[in-house]
Amino acid sequence: MYLTYKRGRALAAGLAAKPRSLFAPVRQELRAFPSVCAALGHINNARYLDLASLGRLTWFARSGLAPQLFRERYRFLIVGAAVTYRREIPCWAPFFLETRLVEYDERWVCFLCSFELAQAPGVSTPRVAARVLTRGQLRKRAGTGSLPSLLSASGRVVEPCPPLPEDVAEQLKVQDLTVDVIRRQEGR
């Protein structure tokens, strides 16, 4: 229920906001309610992917692309996700979810979601609890879509991607290698 409510709020706030730059991070303040926590008192590992989905939805809303996504019935299909856990987010703790687009082309769209613990007094750098890197494809009923075509159709400028951070580039290479292994095992 919590995530359904947050998705609705994210869409409403995003649709009312002015469209942002594609590469501007979208930051949300959230709380680790019991519904997203495991029996051990912290956010459940599977919920990080649910929350990353909330971050991507918020990004699409705040980028001004959500109305067209819904109108043309786009879906974002994940083809790879890499989750790195660093610290726990305990039940009831406030935290921030920062979602940013890191790369896109005619085929792929890659997002990086960082889960940061709320700043403690006297601490100057954010304490990352987890990071989720997702790569996916935009799909329509009639086949594959693409972010550049969605941007063009909505009158937005197709911005060039900034250089990828080294760790993100390496994780994407691992995803590519894994897909190649699966294809070979399937005989394709």
Summary of the structure (lengths in Angstrom):
residues: 188
radius of gyration: 17.2
end to end distance: 41.4
largest distance: 56.2
contacts: 525
relative contact order: 0.17
helix: 37%
strand: 30%
